[in-house]
């Protein structure tokens, strides 16, 4: 496997981690404890530094009285653009 293939695999894996983290945030609360809560906490440790970059820039969108956080979507979109640039460069 080439260096480009490894880089693309790492980017795709990180996209999946972010997606799983976001989906888990809808259902898992850390107050309950347990394996899922521990997994969510670990994913937060891995994903939040990157997502936080976009969260500082993007405001919450108010929809129906509740806020929507688009920063994970933008974070994944940026990773996809980086993957395209890496794949296109080589």
ChimeraX attribute file (.defattr): number of C-alpha atoms within 10 A of each C-alpha:
attribute: neighborCount
match mode: 1-to-1
recipient: residues
	/A:1	5
	/A:2	7
	/A:3	9
	/A:4	15
	/A:5	12
	/A:6	11
	/A:7	14
	/A:8	19
	/A:9	13
	/A:10	13
	/A:11	17
	/A:12	16
	/A:13	12
	/A:14	16
	/A:15	21
	/A:16	13
	/A:17	16
	/A:18	23
	/A:19	16
	/A:20	13
	/A:21	22
	/A:22	17
	/A:23	12
	/A:24	16
	/A:25	15
	/A:26	8
	/A:27	9
	/A:28	18
	/A:29	15
	/A:30	13
	/A:31	7
	/A:32	10
	/A:33	10
	/A:34	11
	/A:35	9
	/A:36	15
	/A:37	18
	/A:38	15
	/A:39	15
	/A:40	20
	/A:41	18
	/A:42	13
	/A:43	17
	/A:44	17
	/A:45	11
	/A:46	15
	/A:47	20
	/A:48	17
	/A:49	11
	/A:50	15
	/A:51	19
	/A:52	14
	/A:53	13
	/A:54	19
	/A:55	18
	/A:56	9
	/A:57	9
	/A:58	13
	/A:59	13
	/A:60	13
	/A:61	12
	/A:62	10
	/A:63	8
	/A:64	7
	/A:65	7
	/A:66	9
	/A:67	11
	/A:68	12
	/A:69	15
	/A:70	15
	/A:71	20
	/A:72	22
	/A:73	16
	/A:74	15
	/A:75	19
	/A:76	20
	/A:77	13
	/A:78	14
	/A:79	17
	/A:80	16
	/A:81	11
	/A:82	14
	/A:83	19
	/A:84	12
	/A:85	11
	/A:86	14
	/A:87	13
	/A:88	9
	/A:89	8
	/A:90	7
